[in-house]
Amino acid sequence: MKFLFFLLSYASLFLILSEKEISVNRVQPPESIDRAFPPRSHAIIIIANPGSGHNLQPFLQAAIDSARDGDELQLPEGAFTIYKTVRIHKFISMHGAGAGKTLLSRPENMPDSILASDSMKCLFQFAIQREEFSHIVISDICFQGKRPCVHTGDGGSMAPDIGLEFIRCLGFTVTRCRFENFGNAAISVIHSDSKVNGLISKNQFYHNVKGPEGLGLGYGIAIFGENKEWTSLPGFGTSNFIFVEENTFSSHRHAIAAGGCGRYVFRHNMVLNNCIGPHSAQAIDAHEARQKPGLNYYSTRAVEIYENRIINTTFKDGSAIVPGRSAKDLVENAIVIRGGEALIHDNTIQGYRFGIGLINFEVTTSDRYPLFTQPGYASAIKYGSTHSGSDSIYGDGDLFAWNNSFSPYQSTDTSSMFYNYQPAYFKEGRDYHLQPKPLYHPYPYPFISLETQNE
C-alpha cells in the first residue's frame, strides 16, 4: 500500500492521495452525477484552507497545474476570495463542501476596470478545446460576483463578469451550485458548432445582472457555438445539446440565451420573477443572425424548451400583479425566438403579457423573406414563400409550439399565448406551427450521457 506523499513544491498548499489509499475516502459522485457520466480512475487533491476571507486562487492554480486528467479537487468549507481567473486546460473536477458551505467570490475592492478585462472577467475558465469527453464535474460551491449596481449611482459593480466559462468542453456537469451577481453570465458556454454535450442541473441562479438595463447581458446561462458553420440538421431528441434541467432562476435579464449556432435543451426548470424593472426582457431567448463579426453571425441553431414553470408575480415596476391594469405593464414575453429552430411544449407560463414571441430585432425595411437562418429558413430556401406544411419536408427548419399553459391578462391590451410581431416574415403553417412536431421524441429525462453525438 502506497504511502501518502506531499508534492514537494506545494507542501503547504495541498496533498495528493493515491487512488489505492483513498478508496474508502473517495469523493464519490452522487447518483445524479454518476448517472450522467460514468466514474473514471483519478486522484483526489485536497486543497488546504488558507483561512476565511483569504485568496484561494494560488492554492487552486498550483493544484491544477500539477494535476492530471481525471483528478478531482476537494475544496474546503469557508468563504474565500478569488483575485485572478483560475484557468483550467485539463479534465479536472472540482467539489466544495456544499453551496451553503464553500463560497468563492470576487473581492469587493477589486476595481471594475480590472474585473471587466478579458484576462480577468471569468472566475473560472475551462478552456479545454478538445474533442474528447471531459467528465468534468463542478459541484457543491457558491460562486459570487461583486455587489451589483441595481439603481444608477448606488456604487454597485457594473462589470460584465462571468462565473464559469467552458470553451469547447464536451461532457461537463455543473450541479448543486449557486451563482449570484455576475454581470455577463453565471455560466458561459462556447461549444463546437457540430459536437455538443454538457449538463447544468440542480443549481440556483440568483440576480446575475448588473445595472438598471442589465448591460444588454444579464444571463443566468449564455450558450454560443463557435459560429463558423450552420449544420444541416438540428439534432432534436439527441444528446447533441447543452442540457439545462431542474435548476431555479430568479431576477435575470434572461435566464438563458443563445446565439451563433448555439444549442440547448431547457427543461424541468423553475424561472421566477425574471424582472429587472422597465427594461425587463424575456426569460428564455434565442438570438437571430446578425451576419457581421461577433458571436451572432449565425442565429441560434436549435432549442428545445419544455416542462418548465416560468412565473412572474410582479409588474415591471416591481408591484404585485393585480387585476385592472394594462397588460403592457407586465414583462412582455416569457420566451422569444428570434432565429433558428425551436420546439416549445408543455410549459406553464404566468405573469407575462405573451407566452411566446416571434420576432427578429435585426430586420430592416430592405430585408426580404426568408431572413438568414430564421425559423422556417430551410424549407423557405427550397420551396419559397408560398409553401406550407409541417412534415419533415415542408416543415424543415420551422418552429413548433404546443400544449403550453398560459392565462392571458384581462385588459384592453392584447395578451395571448403566442404573438407574431412580424407577419411579413413569419406565417403560421409555413414558418411556425401551433401543434406537435411530427415524429419528435424528447431525449430521455433525466439526462444520461451516451458519449456519442449523432445529429
Steps between C-alpha positions, in 0.01 A plus 500: 500500500644829395575770754345840497738747348525876464588674181832656594441831324160556658519325837332789672218513251356155446561130514424232247371164608568204276200317363560184702528684831187711446270217405308526830511882502431558134275794418234293326283685248136489612249308296410798282861557399583130466195455280616771265860397455654170612778509767862500395831422667633807673675646801349742748685822572405658831534877495633644826288758684686835502250654740167666444516809279838412352582461130457137395612552139875422550414175678256397227726594210800318649293185546359524148840552342630179661186290451430248227192433290232340715618641832258667742554804720332492841447858620476587871203640682512878542467833320795584274587762241630440147722786382600359161329281245560131574593340168449133424610320182471145637216262584490599868190496722436723798278440805417721797352409836157623388360814338427634848844411634761576229477856368733639230459869425668799345644747752286811534807725471590370152445787253244439227759608243710196592207263542362593157824423315513192275774347715306534827129489418454128578515359850585158349578429136500144366671557163512131409476515118513125451269254326504239778239472772639679804289353785563827685264546796461826694285462811401635840648851476353851518653736241445869563579822315539844656199683642319612185366837398121492521417872472711760322752655737469245781872413478449137404705312243430542128764251382384244237662208681442124472489225760596185308601496135527178297672517160460192279459275802305181426321305769519740796258514794422791731274398788383610845671839471373854556586802284443863601574849368692444177453769235538307174403143590520262791599223255626563147542215251669515161467165325591352165238569234449129435606309813328606822437348842472620858270498801405790729271356766358570847664841539373834633544816292423828673528858369772454240447845353649846558360846446142609437523383137707187562791616280315334212618174661383367836482129421461211737647286222637610160563239231675562169649281232831582337285681243683358198260247345122470467457123530232340285306322778383635838536166680171518691458212746873419512772568759661759271400797718585676823236368740370740764261326737361518855651841577343808656545851356401829660550864397686495167476684173495157333508174696654345187599635159684364197635604164766425240397136432434436870290201604320438828226294659331693781268272696351446847625835630337765717535862381364745756464878460717557196450872557765772539279804452383700197764338278405142586536249218385146426601220737599259222668628184644383168689763298456577133784516246681831459735404214789705632806426715425392854316220678184521290594478132262202493189475712447247776501158332237308698323503836256276681304668780257289699353405837611828661316729740556864395325726747501872575314630805574869438450766237812661349483771768541237772148518637290186539290395202136592559200532267402825336826626352633493144656178369784724381605539865601133503834368377431456128596136429598186687670349192623676185626318191694732270681243284570133441276202567296459819271247664298645790251285686336418833619812682301684768520878455348764727539874550613596148319691227585230244615146550707467182610780270637463147712792379828598333646816655754543220259521207508806273252630246718370217503140626302242307365158597661283617718672755838328538463191726154608623244243618387329182821582314580150369163441332480863383828467310374186327136583436462878516243719670183319387566157653326362807504181707637360823657178376874436476511649150286815511543550873878472488656765724168619647393594852250273676312595818230292670330410826629802693291633790442876507238727657463829307487818708157656469530859379430714195847411367578176321627210713538152352694176504674569166571829328650550155655847482596480131239321286680624188777250578334236716179323402313226683500176302812606309762611756337408830238254618289493817503122507744216583791438269442171316718205608671701777596325823688685777833370624461279812450686828686518731805552282725204427816541294558256216836651404380501141399801300260413221301764324 
